[in-house]
Each structure stands twice: as C-alpha cells, then as structure tokens.
Amino acid sequence: MIENPVIVTKKHKETKDSEPRLVIKPEFFDSDPVVRDYRMRSWDLFNSLPIPTDKDEDWRRTSLKEIKFDQFKLLDQITKNQVRIPAQLSEPMADQKHGGQVLLTPWESTLHLDPEIEASGVVFEDIKQAARLHPQILQVMLEKILKSRTNKFSSLAGALDIIGVLLYVPKNVQVKAPLQSVYWVPTGGYVHALHVLVYLEEGASVTYVHESSSPTGVAEASLHTGIMELYVGEGAHLNFVELQSWGKNVINFMRENVTIEKNGGIDWVFGALGSKITKNYSDLNLVGEGSTGKMSGFYFTDGQQHLDHDTQQNHLAPNTTSDLLFKGALLEKSRSVWQGMIYVAPNASKTDGYQSNRNLVLSKDARADSIPGLEILTDDVKCSHGATVGKIDQDQIFYLQSRGLQREVAESLIVEGFFDPIMQRIPFEGVKTRFQNAMKEKMEHIA
C-alpha cells in the first residue's frame, strides 16, 4: 500500500511579507527501494527549501499570493471510474502511426511498443512498471534529478507518488518510428505530479512526443507539478516535442533539465496553450564538446492566463552551439514572461549561442515581459540575443483590407505569419496542425 502525502496550509500571523506555507506529511510505503529512497530524499529537499516569493528575482513577475494551497485534495479511487482520455489526444502527431505509445492518467496506464523496437532493447513504459523491470535505469535517472537544479515544487513532485514515463534507447539504436505519450488529468481540485525521463546512450536516436492535457471548462482549480529529465549521450540525437494543453483551471509548475554529451544534439519543440498559471524552468546543459541544442517555443494566451518561462542555455564545453527561438501572442488580459540566459563557462571557447523572444500583443490589456541575458566567462565566442514586444502593424491591416479581406481574417493571417518561423522549425505536420487549430480557436475571441 502506498499512502500519498497530504498537503495543508498552516495559518500564520498575517504580515506584509507573509506567504502561504506548504506542509506535507508523507508515508513512504513503496515496495521498490529505489523509488522509496528517491521520494524520501525529495521530501527532505522539499522541507529545506522556502516557498518562492516576489523577492526572488525569477519570481518577481509571477505571484503565488492568490493561490490557496489548502484547497487541493489528494487523488481518490472514486474519480478513477470517470477517466476517459479523449480519442484525439492519442492520434499520431509525428507520423502516420506510433512506434510506441504510453497513455497515462493519475490512476492507470495503457502501454504499447512495436515488437521490433522492443527487441532492440528500447524501454518505453510507465515508471511504476519500470521500477519493477528496469530498476537500474530508473535509479540513474532519479539520481540525475536530485543532482540537477531543483526548486520547492519539483521537490514536491518527487515526494509524491511517482507517475510518469521512462524512455531508454540503447547504444547505437536508431528508432525510426516516433514514440508518443499522453498524460490526462480529468478533473479539478486535485494535486498531480508527473515525471518524464529519457536516457539515450551513445549513438542512439529517437523522436518522442509528449502531451500533458486536461479538460476545458472545469471551474475547480488543480495543482500540477512536473519534472522532465532528459539525457542525450555521446553522438546521440533526440527530437523532442512537448505540448502543454492544460485547462485554464490548472496551476502548473515544471522543471525541465536536458544534458547533452559530446557531439550529441537535441531538437526541442515546446508548445504552451493552456493552464491558468505556469512557471516553467527549462535548462539546456551542453556538457560535451561539439554538442548542440535547438529550442523552439510557441505560446498563445488569452483570458487571464499567466505563463512564465525561464530558460537557461549552459555552454559548459568548447565548440558547443545553442539556438533558442520563443514566439508568443497574447489576447485579452493575459500575460507572458520570458526570462532567458546564455551562460558560457570559462573553458567553453568557440561557443555559438543565440536566443530570441518575439511577442505579439493583440489586446490593450495584455502584457508581455521579455528579459534576455548573457553571462560570458571566456573569450573567442559568438553569442547574441534579442527580444521584441509589439502590436499588429495597422498598415498591414489596411493593406489586406484594401484587398477585400475582413479585418478578422486579416488579423488571423498576420498572426499566422508571425508564427511561421516557429512552424518552419517543426518537422511534423500533426504538431503544426494542433498549434494552428489552437491558434484559430483563440483568434475567434478577438473583439
């Protein structure tokens, strides 16, 4: 029997600087010692870290004061019978068919892996099964999480019951058919945690698409805290597509960490369409000489959504290359925050680092904050960054209207053109279609 932690909020004497305080009381009954040890160490780390406040630089633009942490409940078995993952979420986005698929809910999982891929030694399954069948691989990945940059909420994810996906690709195995996983949270009012763990050995390659999603129109708030730990070995390559389509009742905290060894590479496509509040840390660590990382981000907000993305491109070896492009559009009273940093270590000569964030504000009450940064500790590098926040060019609107288009159609075309550089970076038509459909739905709300 596994008893999940209970989250409560202690009341303190109200002061100007008082913040809600999380307290959990977990019981660790996991049958697998690897998972139990990881949860206990995460619990200790959770206790040692304070809840972020607006005095912390990376939280100055995302306030937690209005979040009532004591409103969230733990999962129960009654809700399990209500789970039905929407059929469209399980449809292939990266090809005509899956090489493998993991469908996850907080209570159960459905697994499929092509027999030929499985015979090559690839592991693609939910973490609970991996703990039984592949404890050594799982232990390596959990240790990486504990050693990488952590925060209060990722530590909470580690202390909760471990739900998620493990993908392992052995040395020199080239997985041709794409793999896909879906995490579906069906109701409001609960605390959810997810782990996505990827380990590619030397010379391996794979395309992997993951989506986290929940229904729209749910009023009761939910809390989600997640961890993604990705390791790309020497000469390996990972195509990773990550979609976030939470309902607007979800408060979402994510910590993502990618490590690239010598001559390895990642093409990372990130799309954020949902949630009420998101705070997302994404670290790209180029630890091996000749490693490369390409990050392409897409977000579109409306209503009162608040999305805060904190990206870090860490060049920790010579001859490394990173390329980041994030583009977002904002409607109504929504807000986006992007904070980016390119870090070049003292030994990382001949670094080539680039980051760019472009924002299109479509309503007078919407707001975008864009904060690029460079920290360079060596010579002989090429690093640059850029950021823009702007509105639709009225001359472009006038031109299209003079050609007979309605204003709404003209605006949609301009927004589509704004996102085209991101779409060009996406090699999968299914992913493009998902983004384009979401964009059209949001554009219908323009007054």
C-alpha positions in Angstrom: 0.0 0.0 0.0 1.2 3.5 -0.9 -0.1 6.4 1.1 0.3 9.7 -0.7 1.4 12.9 1.1 -1.2 15.3 2.5 -0.9 19.0 1.7 -2.2 21.5 4.2 -1.6 25.2 4.8 -0.6 26.4 8.2 -2.1 29.8 9.2 0.4 32.3 10.4 0.0 35.8 11.8 -0.6 38.0 8.8 2.2 40.3 8.0 3.1 42.3 4.9 5.6 39.7 3.8 3.6 36.6 4.8 3.3 33.8 2.2 1.3 30.6 2.2 3.3 27.7 3.7 3.1 24.2 2.4 3.4 21.4 4.8 3.2 17.7 3.8 3.2 14.6 5.9 4.1 11.7 3.6 4.3 8.0 4.4 6.8 6.1 2.3 5.5 2.5 1.7 6.8 2.0 -1.8 7.7 -1.7 -2.4 10.6 -0.6 -4.6 13.6 0.7 -2.6 14.8 2.9 -5.4 11.6 4.8 -5.6 11.2 5.0 -1.9 14.7 6.4 -1.4 14.1 9.0 -4.1 10.8 10.1 -2.6 12.3 10.4 0.9 15.3 12.4 -0.3 12.9 14.7 -2.3 10.9 15.1 0.8 14.0 16.2 2.8 14.9 18.7 0.0 11.3 20.0 -0.1 11.5 20.8 3.6 14.8 22.6 3.2 13.6 25.0 0.5 11.4 28.0 1.1 8.4 28.8 -1.0 9.4 31.4 -3.6 8.3 35.0 -3.1 8.4 38.1 -5.3 11.7 38.9 -3.6 13.3 36.2 -5.6 14.4 37.6 -8.9 13.0 34.8 -11.1 9.6 35.0 -9.3 9.2 38.8 -9.3 6.7 38.7 -12.1 4.7 35.6 -11.0 2.9 35.9 -7.7 1.8 33.0 -5.6 -0.2 35.1 -3.1 -3.6 34.4 -4.6 -3.1 30.6 -4.6 -4.9 28.8 -1.9 -2.8 25.7 -1.4 -5.2 24.2 1.1 -7.9 23.8 -1.5 -6.3 20.9 -3.3 -7.1 17.3 -2.5 -5.3 14.1 -2.9 -6.3 11.6 -5.5 -9.1 9.1 -4.7 -10.3 5.9 -6.3 -13.9 7.2 -7.0 -12.7 9.6 -9.7 -10.8 6.7 -11.4 -14.0 5.4 -12.9 -14.6 8.7 -14.6 -11.4 8.6 -16.7 -11.7 8.7 -20.5 -8.8 10.0 -22.4 -10.1 11.9 -25.5 -9.5 10.0 -28.7 -7.9 12.9 -30.5 -5.1 13.0 -27.9 -4.0 9.5 -28.8 -3.8 10.2 -32.5 -0.3 10.3 -34.1 1.2 13.7 -34.3 4.7 12.9 -35.6 3.9 10.3 -38.3 1.1 8.1 -39.7 1.4 5.7 -36.8 3.2 5.3 -33.5 6.2 3.1 -32.8 5.0 3.1 -29.3 2.6 4.9 -27.0 2.0 5.4 -23.3 -1.4 6.7 -22.2 -1.3 7.9 -18.6 -3.9 9.0 -16.1 -3.2 9.6 -12.3 -4.5 6.1 -11.7 -3.5 3.8 -14.6 -1.6 3.4 -17.8 -2.0 1.8 -21.2 1.2 0.7 -22.9 2.1 -0.3 -26.5 5.6 -0.7 -28.1 6.3 -2.2 -31.5 7.8 -5.7 -31.1 10.7 -4.9 -33.4 11.6 -1.8 -31.4 11.2 -3.7 -28.1 13.5 -6.4 -29.4 16.2 -3.8 -30.0 16.3 -3.2 -26.2 14.3 0.0 -26.1 12.4 0.6 -22.9 9.2 2.7 -23.1 6.8 2.3 -20.3 5.3 3.9 -17.2 7.6 4.4 -14.2 5.7 2.0 -11.9 6.4 -0.8 -14.3 10.0 0.4 -14.9 10.6 0.2 -11.2 9.9 -3.5 -11.3 11.5 -4.4 -14.6 14.4 -1.8 -15.0 15.4 -0.5 -11.6 19.0 0.2 -12.6 18.0 2.6 -15.4 15.4 4.3 -13.3 17.9 4.8 -10.5 20.3 6.5 -12.8 17.6 9.0 -13.9 16.3 9.7 -10.4 19.8 10.4 -9.3 20.2 12.9 -12.1 17.1 14.7 -11.0 18.4 15.1 -7.4 21.8 16.4 -8.7 20.3 18.9 -11.1 18.8 22.3 -10.4 15.8 21.9 -8.1 13.2 24.1 -6.5 10.4 23.8 -4.0 7.8 22.5 -6.4 9.9 20.0 -8.3 10.9 18.6 -4.9 7.2 18.3 -4.1 6.8 16.3 -7.3 9.5 13.9 -6.2 7.9 13.4 -2.8 4.5 12.5 -4.2 3.6 9.1 -5.7 5.7 8.7 -8.8 3.7 8.8 -12.0 5.3 9.1 -15.4 7.2 7.7 -18.4 10.6 6.2 -18.8 12.2 6.1 -22.3 15.6 4.3 -22.7 17.3 3.8 -26.0 20.4 1.5 -26.0 23.8 2.3 -27.7 23.6 2.9 -31.5 19.9 2.0 -31.7 18.1 4.2 -34.2 14.4 4.3 -33.6 12.7 5.2 -36.8 9.0 5.3 -35.8 8.1 8.1 -33.4 7.1 7.4 -29.8 4.3 9.3 -28.0 2.9 9.7 -24.5 -0.1 11.5 -23.1 -0.8 12.4 -19.5 -4.5 13.2 -19.0 -5.9 14.8 -15.8 -9.7 14.6 -16.0 -11.0 16.6 -13.0 -10.3 19.6 -10.9 -9.5 20.0 -7.2 -6.5 17.6 -7.0 -2.7 17.7 -6.7 -1.0 16.0 -9.6 2.7 15.2 -10.3 4.4 13.8 -13.4 7.9 12.6 -14.3 9.2 12.2 -17.9 12.6 10.5 -18.0 14.6 10.0 -21.2 18.0 8.3 -21.5 19.8 7.9 -24.8 23.0 6.0 -24.9 25.9 6.7 -27.2 24.9 6.9 -30.9 21.2 6.4 -30.2 18.4 8.4 -31.8 14.6 8.8 -31.4 11.7 11.1 -31.9 9.5 11.5 -28.9 6.3 13.5 -28.5 4.7 14.1 -25.0 1.5 16.0 -24.2 0.1 16.9 -20.8 -3.6 17.8 -21.0 -6.9 18.3 -19.1 -10.5 19.3 -20.0 -11.5 22.9 -20.6 -14.4 24.4 -18.7 -13.6 22.9 -15.3 -14.0 25.6 -12.6 -12.3 24.0 -9.7 -8.6 24.6 -9.6 -5.9 21.9 -9.8 -2.2 21.9 -8.9 0.3 20.2 -11.2 4.0 19.9 -10.6 6.2 18.1 -13.0 9.8 17.0 -13.8 11.4 16.3 -17.1 14.9 14.9 -17.1 16.5 14.2 -20.5 20.0 12.7 -21.1 21.5 12.5 -24.6 24.7 10.5 -24.7 27.8 11.0 -26.9 26.8 11.2 -30.6 23.1 10.6 -29.8 20.2 12.7 -31.1 16.8 13.4 -29.6 13.8 15.0 -31.4 11.6 16.0 -28.5 8.1 17.7 -28.9 6.5 18.8 -25.7 2.9 20.1 -25.7 1.1 21.7 -22.7 -2.7 21.9 -23.2 -3.9 22.1 -19.6 -7.4 23.5 -18.9 -7.5 27.0 -17.6 -8.1 25.8 -14.0 -4.6 24.3 -13.7 -1.7 25.9 -11.8 1.3 24.4 -13.4 4.9 24.2 -12.1 7.5 22.5 -14.3 11.3 21.8 -14.0 13.0 20.5 -17.2 16.6 19.6 -17.4 18.4 18.4 -20.6 22.0 17.2 -20.6 23.9 16.7 -23.9 27.2 14.9 -24.1 30.0 15.1 -26.8 28.7 15.6 -30.3 25.1 14.9 -29.2 22.2 17.0 -30.1 18.5 17.8 -29.4 15.8 19.5 -31.4 13.3 20.6 -28.8 9.9 22.0 -29.7 7.8 23.4 -26.9 4.2 24.5 -27.2 2.1 26.1 -24.4 -1.6 26.7 -24.9 -3.3 26.1 -21.6 -3.2 26.5 -17.8 -4.2 29.3 -15.5 -0.7 30.0 -14.2 2.5 28.3 -15.4 6.1 28.7 -14.1 8.4 26.6 -16.3 12.2 26.2 -15.8 13.9 24.8 -18.9 17.7 24.1 -18.6 19.8 23.1 -21.6 23.2 21.8 -20.5 25.8 21.4 -23.2 28.4 19.4 -21.3 30.3 17.7 -24.1 32.5 19.2 -26.8 30.6 19.7 -30.1 27.2 19.3 -28.5 24.2 21.2 -29.9 20.8 22.3 -28.7 17.9 23.8 -30.6 14.9 25.1 -28.7 11.7 26.3 -30.4 8.9 27.7 -28.2 5.3 28.6 -29.1 2.7 30.1 -26.7 -0.6 31.7 -27.2 -2.5 33.2 -24.2 -6.0 34.6 -23.7 -8.4 35.4 -20.8 -6.3 35.9 -17.7 -3.7 33.3 -18.4 -0.2 33.9 -17.0 2.7 31.9 -18.5 6.2 32.4 -17.1 9.1 30.6 -18.9 12.6 30.7 -17.6 15.2 29.3 -20.0 18.9 28.6 -19.4 21.4 27.7 -22.2 24.5 26.5 -20.4 27.6 26.1 -22.5 30.0 24.0 -20.4 32.4 22.7 -23.0 34.2 24.1 -26.1 32.6 24.2 -29.6 29.0 24.0 -28.4 26.0 25.5 -30.1 22.6 26.6 -28.9 19.8 28.2 -30.8 16.6 29.4 -29.0 13.5 31.0 -30.6 10.4 31.6 -28.5 7.4 33.3 -30.0 4.1 34.2 -28.3 0.9 36.0 -28.9 -1.4 37.5 -26.2 -5.1 38.3 -26.1 -7.4 39.9 -23.6 -5.9 40.3 -20.1 -3.3 37.6 -20.4 0.4 37.9 -19.6 3.6 36.2 -20.6 7.0 36.3 -19.0 10.1 35.0 -20.7 13.5 35.2 -18.9 16.4 33.7 -20.8 20.1 33.3 -20.0 23.1 32.1 -22.1 25.9 31.1 -19.8 29.4 30.4 -21.2 31.8 28.6 -18.8 35.5 29.7 -18.5 36.6 26.6 -20.6 33.9 26.9 -23.2 35.7 28.7 -26.0 34.3 28.8 -29.6 30.7 28.8 -28.2 28.0 29.8 -30.6 24.9 30.8 -28.6 21.7 32.6 -29.7 18.4 33.4 -28.1 15.4 35.4 -29.3 12.0 36.1 -27.9 9.3 37.8 -30.0 5.8 38.8 -28.7 2.7 40.0 -30.4 0.3 41.8 -28.1 -3.2 41.6 -29.6 -5.2 43.4 -26.9 -4.7 46.6 -25.0 -4.8 44.9 -21.6 -2.4 42.1 -22.5 1.2 42.3 -21.4 4.5 40.6 -22.3 7.8 40.8 -20.4 10.9 39.7 -22.2 14.2 39.6 -20.4 17.2 38.1 -22.3 20.6 37.8 -20.7 24.3 36.8 -21.3 26.9 35.7 -18.9 30.2 35.0 -20.7 33.3 34.0 -18.8 35.7 33.3 -21.7 37.0 34.7 -25.0 36.5 33.6 -28.6 32.8 33.1 -28.5 29.8 34.2 -30.6 26.7 35.0 -28.5 23.7 37.2 -29.2 20.2 37.7 -28.1 17.1 39.7 -29.0 13.6 40.4 -27.7 10.6 42.3 -29.0 7.2 43.2 -27.8 4.9 44.8 -30.4 1.4 45.1 -31.8 -0.1 44.3 -35.2 1.0 46.8 -37.8 -2.1 48.8 -38.8 -0.6 49.4 -42.2 -0.6 45.7 -42.8 -4.2 45.5 -41.7 -5.1 48.4 -44.1 -3.3 46.7 -47.0 -5.1 43.4 -46.5 -8.5 45.1 -46.1 -7.9 47.1 -49.3 -7.6 43.7 -51.0 -11.1 42.7 -49.8 -10.4 40.8 -46.6 -12.4 41.3 -43.5 -10.4 42.7 -40.5 -10.7 39.5 -38.5 -9.3 37.5 -41.4 -6.5 40.0 -41.9 -5.5 39.8 -38.3 -5.5 36.0 -38.4 -3.3 36.0 -41.4 -0.8 38.4 -39.8 -0.7 36.2 -36.6 -0.2 33.1 -38.7 2.7 34.8 -40.5 4.1 35.9 -37.1 4.3 32.3 -36.0 5.6 30.9 -39.3 9.3 30.9 -38.3 8.4 28.6 -35.4 6.2 26.4 -37.7 9.1 26.1 -40.1 11.1 24.5 -37.3 8.5 21.8 -36.7 9.1 18.8 -39.0 5.8 17.1 -38.1 2.5 18.1 -39.8 0.4 16.7 -36.9 2.1 19.0 -34.4 1.7 22.0 -36.8 -2.0 21.2 -37.2 -2.5 21.1 -33.5 -0.9 24.5 -33.0 -2.7 26.0 -35.9 -6.1 24.8 -34.7 -5.5 26.2 -31.2 -4.4 29.5 -32.8 -7.6 29.7 -34.8 -9.8 29.0 -31.7 -8.1 31.7 -29.7 -8.3 34.2 -32.6 -12.1 33.8 -32.6 -12.1 35.6 -29.2 -10.7 38.9 -30.6 -13.2 41.7 -30.0 
